[in-house]
Amino acid sequence: MKTRYDKSTDSLYVELRPMPSHRTIEIEEDVMLDLGEDGKPVGYDIQHASTKQDFIARLILEGEPAAAAE
């Protein structure tokens, strides 16, 4: 798992797998999930990351949040 945080926009990208995104879905407000061609998660784009601490903690501690399952 790799992360990139942009302080100027308060956005966090969490890369789960190093591959291109095939499609993106919104799983909750300000949280986008990138899916690979195989339909499995590739990464999360989290806007206003400083307000999404619970989501980020679940992602780090539990792996993929339940909301990511589609």
Secondary structure, DSSP 8 states (H G I E B T S, - for coil): -EEEEETTTTEEEEESSSS--SEEEEEETTEEEEE-TTSSEEEEEESSGGG-HHHHHHHHHHSS-GGG--
